[in-house]
Amino acid sequence: MISKVKDASAQMIQQYQKGELVKSETDKQISAPSNVVTEKVDLSAKAKDIQQIKQLVDQTPDVREKKVQELKSQIDNGSYKVNSANVAEKMMGESLIDLFA
């Protein structure tokens, strides 16, 4: 799931940047003097939000080590209990989603 978020946000940012690149190249050809090279990037609020979210996602570990260690120790000492009602509920929910998808 995190990978999908990373890929989607990266694609949106790349598409935005490509659009700005084409726009800025056209502007340079029309109005820029021959010796002056300037580059300016204006990001919309949405693009800035996407960049911040991407940075947060990149900083978030894929595996929550503390949670993994807690579960592992519960399994090792025999105190981990599976709630069969929750498992059945999730399985039914996923089956319904698959039917409508």
C-alpha positions in Angstrom: 0.0 0.0 0.0 2.8 2.4 0.9 4.5 1.6 -2.4 1.4 2.5 -4.3 1.2 5.9 -2.5 4.9 6.6 -3.3 4.4 5.6 -6.9 1.2 7.7 -7.3 2.6 10.8 -5.7 5.9 10.5 -7.6 4.0 10.3 -10.8 1.9 13.3 -10.0 5.0 15.3 -9.2 6.8 14.2 -12.3 3.8 15.1 -14.5 3.5 18.5 -12.8 7.2 19.1 -13.3 7.1 18.1 -17.0 4.3 20.5 -17.6 6.3 23.3 -15.9 9.4 22.3 -17.9 7.5 22.6 -21.2 6.0 25.9 -20.2 9.3 27.4 -19.0 11.1 26.3 -22.2 8.4 28.0 -24.3 8.7 31.1 -22.1 12.4 31.2 -22.5 12.2 31.0 -26.3 9.8 33.9 -26.4 10.9 36.3 -23.8 14.4 35.5 -22.4 17.4 37.5 -23.6 20.0 35.3 -25.3 22.6 35.6 -22.5 20.5 35.4 -19.4 19.5 32.0 -18.1 17.0 31.9 -15.3 15.1 29.1 -13.8 12.1 29.4 -11.6 9.8 26.8 -10.2 6.5 27.7 -8.8 4.7 24.8 -7.1 1.0 24.9 -6.4 -0.2 24.3 -2.9 -1.3 20.8 -3.9 2.1 19.9 -5.4 3.8 21.2 -2.2 1.4 19.0 -0.1 2.2 16.0 -2.3 5.9 16.6 -1.8 5.5 16.8 2.0 3.5 13.6 2.0 6.1 11.9 -0.1 8.8 12.9 2.3 6.8 11.6 5.2 6.2 8.3 3.5 9.8 8.0 2.5 10.8 8.5 6.2 8.3 5.9 7.5 9.7 2.4 7.8 8.0 -0.4 5.8 8.1 -2.6 8.9 7.2 -1.6 12.4 10.0 -3.4 14.2 8.6 -2.7 17.7 5.2 -4.3 16.7 6.9 -7.2 15.1 9.0 -7.9 18.2 5.9 -7.7 20.5 4.0 -10.2 18.4 7.0 -12.5 18.1 7.5 -12.5 21.9 3.8 -13.2 22.4 3.9 -16.1 19.9 7.1 -17.5 21.5 5.7 -17.5 25.1 2.2 -18.7 24.0 0.2 -15.7 25.0 -0.7 -14.6 21.4 -4.4 -15.3 20.8 -6.2 -15.1 17.5 -9.6 -13.5 17.5 -11.5 -15.8 15.1 -14.5 -13.5 14.9 -12.2 -10.7 13.7 -10.5 -12.9 11.1 -13.9 -14.2 9.8 -15.2 -10.6 9.6 -12.1 -9.4 7.6 -12.4 -12.4 5.3 -16.1 -11.7 4.6 -15.4 -8.1 4.0 -12.6 -8.8 1.5 -14.8 -11.4 -0.3 -17.5 -8.8 -0.7 -15.0 -6.2 -2.0 -13.8 -8.8 -4.5 -17.3 -9.5 -5.7 -18.0 -5.8 -6.4 -14.6 -4.9 -7.8 
